[in-house]
Amino acid sequence: MQEHPLVVILTFKKEFKPLFTIMNRILTLLLVFFLAINTTVHAEEVSAPASATTEQSGNLIIHITDLKQIVGQLGVSLYNSSKGFPGNYSAVYAKTLKKVTGTTDEILFTNIPYGTYAVSVLHDENSNGKLDTMFLIGIPKEGIGVSNNPKARRGPPKYDECTFTLDAKQYETTISMRYF
């Protein structure tokens, strides 16, 4: 005698419930992270706001490595607080867009006041101004990177693990791009 299809589905769901719960949590975290990043990147300004003083400010040189393709543009965002990091571009201190010209690139932010910062980078390969992700699961289709290159884990990196202190006339850091 054949069981009713609803009984089979309920039995299947009951046996694999722990797996579904874990996968559901992972997908939810990824979706939240990538929805936050999925905003339009707009700006070309790379200097600090006019209120920055030149007496206690420096230049920030960001070396970007491991770009997969020489297409599209780089969206580089500089944050001076955890608010919005890493993907809310309306909360950045300074940001810029730059056409990709090689598998490595360099960005210069000038006249940045001394302080604590973090950087996020988006390799917008199709130049549509946003991070493209895989349907439903939210895994990025384009490259992403953050300062200090923290080890990849579930969800977005934390601001505190990506911060550095600008306390000299020039600070250099390298960000390795990641593609999933």
Residue pairs with C-beta under 8 A, 6 or more apart in sequence:
13 20
26 154
27 136
27 137
27 138
29 154
29 155
30 137
30 138
30 139
30 154
30 155
31 136
31 137
31 138
32 155
33 87
33 138
33 155
33 156
34 87
34 131
34 133
34 138
34 139
34 140
35 138
36 87
36 88
36 156
37 86
37 87
37 122
37 131
37 140
37 144
37 156
38 87
38 130
38 131
38 133
39 87
39 88
39 89
39 90
39 130
40 89
40 129
40 130
41 75
41 77
41 89
41 95
41 97
41 122
41 124
41 129
41 130
42 89
42 97
42 129
43 89
43 95
43 96
43 97
44 96
44 97
45 94
45 95
45 96
46 94
46 96
46 107
46 108
46 109
46 110
47 94
47 109
47 110
47 111
48 57
48 93
48 94
48 109
48 110
48 111
48 112
48 113
49 93
49 94
52 111
52 112
52 113
53 113
54 111
56 113
56 114
57 111
57 112
57 113
57 114
58 112
58 114
58 166
58 167
58 168
58 169
58 170
58 171
59 108
59 109
59 110
59 111
59 112
59 169
59 170
59 171
60 78
60 108
60 109
60 112
60 117
60 166
60 170
60 171
60 172
60 173
61 106
61 107
61 108
61 170
61 171
61 172
61 173
62 76
62 106
62 107
62 108
62 109
62 119
62 121
62 147
62 172
62 173
62 174
62 175
63 104
63 105
63 106
63 172
63 173
63 174
63 175
64 74
64 76
64 104
64 105
64 106
64 107
64 121
64 145
64 174
64 175
64 177
65 103
65 104
65 174
65 175
65 176
65 177
66 103
66 104
66 143
66 176
66 177
66 178
67 100
67 102
67 103
67 104
67 105
67 123
67 143
67 177
68 103
68 123
68 125
68 143
68 177
68 179
69 100
69 125
70 100
70 101
70 102
70 103
71 100
71 125
71 126
72 99
72 100
72 123
72 124
72 125
72 126
72 127
72 142
73 97
73 98
73 99
73 100
73 124
73 127
74 97
74 98
74 99
74 100
74 105
74 107
74 121
74 122
74 123
74 124
75 89
75 95
75 96
75 97
75 121
75 122
75 124
75 129
76 95
76 96
76 97
76 98
76 107
76 119
76 120
76 121
76 122
77 86
77 89
77 92
77 94
77 95
77 119
77 120
77 121
78 92
78 93
78 94
78 95
78 109
78 112
78 117
78 118
78 119
79 85
79 86
79 91
79 92
79 93
79 117
79 118
79 119
79 120
79 159
80 93
80 115
80 116
80 117
81 91
81 159
82 158
82 159
82 160
83 91
84 90
84 91
84 92
85 91
85 118
85 120
85 156
85 159
85 162
86 118
86 120
86 144
86 146
86 156
86 157
86 159
86 162
87 120
87 131
87 156
89 95
93 112
93 117
94 109
94 112
96 107
96 109
98 105
98 107
100 123
112 166
113 166
114 165
114 166
114 167
115 165
115 166
116 163
116 164
116 165
116 166
117 147
117 163
117 164
117 165
117 166
118 146
118 147
118 148
118 159
118 162
118 163
118 164
119 146
119 147
119 162
119 173
119 175
120 144
120 145
120 146
120 147
120 162
121 143
121 144
121 145
121 146
121 175
121 177
122 131
122 142
122 143
122 144
123 142
123 143
123 144
123 145
123 177
124 130
124 131
124 142
125 132
125 141
125 142
125 143
126 132
126 142
131 140
131 142
131 144
132 140
132 141
132 142
133 139
133 140
133 141
134 140
134 141
139 180
140 179
140 180
142 179
143 177
143 178
143 179
144 177
144 178
145 175
145 176
145 177
145 178
146 157
146 162
146 175
147 162
147 163
147 164
147 173
147 175
148 161
148 162
148 163
148 164
148 173
149 174
149 175
149 176
150 157
150 158
150 161
150 162
152 178
164 171
164 173
